[in-house]
């Protein structure tokens, strides 16, 4: 009798424990949506959820890996949002094949996003058991299950016939669903009082990191992608997630403080060329597949024209003095292998004009107008993959030779597909120059959330009234400024063009 009671109680305990593990697993998958593993130094420490409920570490460890199934311990890898505007992506290539060993930080695949083709690194260690989305698959939504990683190599066999369900495609790891785009950045807080007369608060001042740089930083995929997009160093952020893991909310809160240390971004390659167009015999047209970047360009331009009240102002600028000064400076800089272009003078004049008229160096953010203290000029560059705008940072404080070096370096990187995210994301004012194609004048579409874009035509010789009598021949360039009327009033836009014209017709003033 006693033996029967003991046996029945043992069976009951085992059943309850198994059911408790399954229930815990469901909670983890539905609520936490990310693996939470204790460090090896805290194996005997209990976890406390919902007040007084304590779950031993060994049960929690198993629950995290069961994922409410009878399959061996495994990790589900979904498509993350690699940029705040990303809604879908294309799997260009897989860098690992089924059965390969995977370490944390290894490159799993190359994914074409709405901005570029980026490497997708593994956040887990183990073996790649199953690839669920083959290379070449397009328009994969964010949150789609891409592959399965197991910890133990013998467990690979259990996933040979694995078929994902609709529940497997839920957004996990903090990815943002397509229907919920990230909110606009919050307005910066009031600047603190300076501690010395010469010390000023700058919206882009760096903050001291809260932890030493180097070593592993625990952060959700969305937090990592958001930090990469905004140029934030994760080492400077204190995470509020489990075991100090940095979450997307931590990054947004850190950005709102105005302290954004620079982060060293990894180079990214430009998107692979779209699928070649195939002409069908007997038809009088050819259907050309759209690449991700072409779809995004179309979407953003349509959004700009539909939501931004554009207006346009044009002016003619005499370029004779710029051409003369350029020739003199190039003779001086020839020993340094530097050759200034007319576009370098246009960039410098635009940046200085933005300082004179700061309303043009602003962004519309729905509830506020954000005015920037530094002028970062986006320069439109045409590539085989579409239009991209590398940025000349702090152009207002750089000399002509430094601007020339930056333009040549960034243009070469853009055409080779070697730009880093920090080199093309952002910008406060855009210049589009089609003068080299013989275009006299045109109107450009504003690049949101910027307030202005300058369209530059080619210079041509015209007869102009002489200074005393008669007529003279002058090199004249036409430019058109597109403005967001919500931010820049007509008179303000005219004031900017007047400053721009003055700088180019008396270029020596740009050096004062």
Protein Blocks (a to p, Z undefined) as FASTA:
>chain_A
ZZmmmmmmmmmmmmmmmmmmmmmmmmmmmmnopacdddfklmmpccdeehjaccdfklmm
mmmmnnopabdcddddddddfbfklcbdcdfbdcbdehiacdehiafbdcddfkbccddd
dfbecddfbdfbdghiahiaehiafbdcdfblklmmmmmmgccdfklmpcehhiacfklc
cddddddddddddfbfklccdfkbccddfbdeedjddddfklmmmmmmnopafklpccfb
ehhiacfklmmmmmmnopacdddddddddddddddddddehiabdcddddfklmmmmmmm
mmmmmmmccddddddddfklmmmmmmmmmmmmmmnopacdfklmmmmmmmmmmmmmmmlm
ccdehjaccddfbdcdddddddfkbccddddehkllpcfklmmmmmmmmmmmmmnopacf
klmggcjbdcddfklnopabdcdddddfbfbdcddddddddddddfkggcdddddddddd
dddfklmcfklmmmmmmmmmmmmmmmmlmmZZ
